[in-house]
Amino acid sequence: MPIYSIEVQICATAYIKASSKRDAMKIANELKSNYIHLPDDSGLCGNVEICDKRFDDPALPNASLSPAMTIHGVWPGATPEEAEC
């Protein structure tokens, strides 16, 4: 049975270390269109980590995404593509 890839929109919460709400919003806006890094060394690359570290953990990145996300829907205009093995 074939496997298809379909682009979907994902909603997530970003946690950002910043000195003010204004700075946090600036950093959040700069995250747009960044790649997401999965911390399990799966071979995917990017510069926004999905992180479940506690807020008091010194290893918490300056900007990260919560691992709890919601699929918002299929990306407008997305078409199924047969996945290559």
matplotlib code that plots the C-alpha trace (Angstrom):
import matplotlib.pyplot as plt

x = [0.0, 1.5, 2.3, 1.5, 2.9, 0.6, 1.6, -0.4, -0.5, 0.6, -0.2, 2.3, 3.2, 6.6, 8.6, 11.0, 13.5, 13.5, 13.9, 10.4, 7.1, 8.1, 11.5, 9.7, 7.2, 10.1, 11.9, 8.6, 8.0, 11.5, 10.7, 8.4, 9.4, 12.2, 12.9, 12.0, 14.7, 13.6, 15.9, 16.2, 18.9, 16.6, 18.7, 16.3, 17.9, 16.7, 17.1, 13.9, 14.0, 11.0, 11.7, 10.0, 12.6, 11.3, 11.3, 13.9, 16.3, 19.4, 19.5, 16.1, 16.9, 16.4, 13.5, 11.8, 8.4, 6.3, 6.0, 2.2, 0.9, -2.4, -2.8, -4.8, -5.6, -4.2, -2.1, -4.1, -3.3, -1.5, -1.6, -0.8, 2.6, 3.6, 6.4, 9.7, 11.3]
y = [0.0, 3.4, 6.1, 9.7, 12.9, 15.8, 19.2, 20.2, 23.4, 22.8, 25.2, 25.2, 27.2, 28.9, 29.5, 32.4, 33.8, 37.6, 40.7, 42.1, 41.1, 43.3, 41.5, 38.1, 39.1, 40.2, 36.9, 35.0, 36.9, 35.9, 32.2, 32.4, 30.0, 28.5, 24.8, 22.7, 20.5, 17.2, 16.6, 12.8, 13.1, 11.8, 13.4, 16.4, 19.7, 23.1, 25.9, 25.8, 22.9, 21.1, 20.9, 19.5, 20.8, 22.5, 26.3, 26.3, 24.0, 25.9, 23.9, 25.3, 26.9, 30.7, 29.8, 26.5, 24.9, 22.9, 19.2, 19.5, 20.7, 20.7, 19.9, 22.9, 21.5, 20.7, 23.4, 25.4, 24.0, 20.9, 17.9, 14.3, 13.2, 9.5, 9.1, 7.7, 5.0]
z = [0.0, -0.9, 1.6, 0.8, 2.3, 2.8, 4.1, 7.2, 9.4, 13.0, 15.9, 18.7, 21.8, 21.8, 25.0, 24.7, 27.2, 26.8, 29.0, 28.0, 26.3, 23.4, 23.0, 23.3, 20.5, 18.3, 18.8, 18.2, 14.9, 13.8, 14.2, 11.2, 8.4, 10.5, 10.3, 13.4, 15.0, 16.6, 19.5, 18.9, 16.3, 13.7, 10.9, 10.5, 10.9, 11.8, 14.3, 16.5, 19.0, 20.3, 24.0, 27.1, 29.6, 32.7, 32.8, 35.6, 33.6, 32.7, 29.4, 28.3, 24.9, 24.4, 22.0, 21.8, 20.9, 23.3, 22.3, 22.6, 19.2, 17.3, 13.6, 12.4, 9.0, 5.6, 4.1, 1.4, -2.0, -0.6, -2.8, -1.7, -3.0, -3.0, -0.4, -1.7, 0.3]

ax = plt.figure().add_subplot(projection="3d")
ax.plot(x, y, z, "-o")
ax.set_aspect("equal")
plt.show()
